[in-house]
Amino acid sequence: MTEQFSWQDSLKASLAASGARDPEQSVRSAQLATVTVSGIPDVRTVIIRGIDGDDITFNTDRRSAKARHIGETPWVAVSWYIPATQTQYRLYGMAAEAPELAEAMWAEMRPVDRRNYLGPPPGKPIKGEDAPVDAEDQAAAPESFMPVKITIEQADVLIVGDPHHRWSCARRTDGTWRSVPVVP
Ligand SMILES: Cc1cc2nc3c(=O)[nH]c(=O)nc-3n(C[C@H](O)[C@H](O)[C@H](O)COP(=O)(O)O)c2cc1C
């Protein structure tokens, strides 16, 4: 079997197909799975901010549980379903902080989202003592702002249709990809 499938090209095509039909934010929502130091799985929604070669990026608060999990176990999984093309992408890779992206990513953040990084840490019980923060004036990315890059090593793509198609993709040690059609 010599047929090749590129999960990167497929994902970009799915996002392009989403176009005006879906607001950017909802299309870019994916489920990020991490594992705790005890080996317990955890999963939550994040907005994927960029796709660059084999890397996908998002940002988070370094005081969050997910940032702690990644610090302990960098292997993560992402499940991303794009309705416009009825395609599910399951991406597996290593997550690492990408400080070089901080200023550019911070500049793109809306004030409503910036505010989360300027107040008390996520998950802290609210007791009413924390003053509201003004995110408008914060030009530089704060210490809490953590861009994360996931370098994808493996991808599983399921295209729902009649018939369904599924591809298993793995990155070789030389950085090239091998893709195999598999039974859905
Ligand atoms: C639509 C949507 C988008 C979200 N995007 C992000 C994001 O990009 N980064 C992030 O850290 N949390 C994001 N969240 C919040 C997380 O899902 C989660 O509730 C929060 O970060 C705490 O997760 P943790 O305790 O596992 O760290 C988003 C939630 C929703 C519903």
The ligand as a Gaussian input file, in Angstrom:
#p B3LYP/6-31G(d) Opt

LIG

0 1
 C      -14.760000      26.659000      24.651000
 C      -13.698000      26.547000      25.713000
 C      -12.409000      26.898000      25.411000
 C      -11.405000      26.821000      26.370000
 N      -10.128000      27.146000      26.032000
 C       -9.137000      27.019000      26.944000
 C       -7.784000      27.269000      26.579000
 O       -7.455000      27.575000      25.423000
 N       -6.839000      27.140000      27.532000
 C       -7.144000      26.766000      28.823000
 O       -6.227000      26.656000      29.641000
 N       -8.411000      26.526000      29.197000
 C       -9.412000      26.635000      28.294000
 N      -10.711000      26.368000      28.650000
 C      -11.018000      26.003000      30.071000
 C      -10.631000      24.538000      30.324000
 O      -11.494000      23.685000      29.599000
 C      -10.643000      24.178000      31.818000
 O      -11.952000      24.356000      32.334000
 C       -9.692000      25.030000      32.646000
 O       -8.545000      25.417000      31.899000
 C       -9.226000      24.264000      33.893000
 O       -8.643000      23.036000      33.462000
 P       -7.573000      22.220000      34.336000
 O       -8.027000      22.294000      35.763000
 O       -7.628000      20.831000      33.787000
 O       -6.228000      22.860000      34.135000
 C      -11.708000      26.401000      27.690000
 C      -13.022000      26.017000      27.990000
 C      -13.992000      26.090000      27.011000
 C      -15.387000      25.641000      27.373000

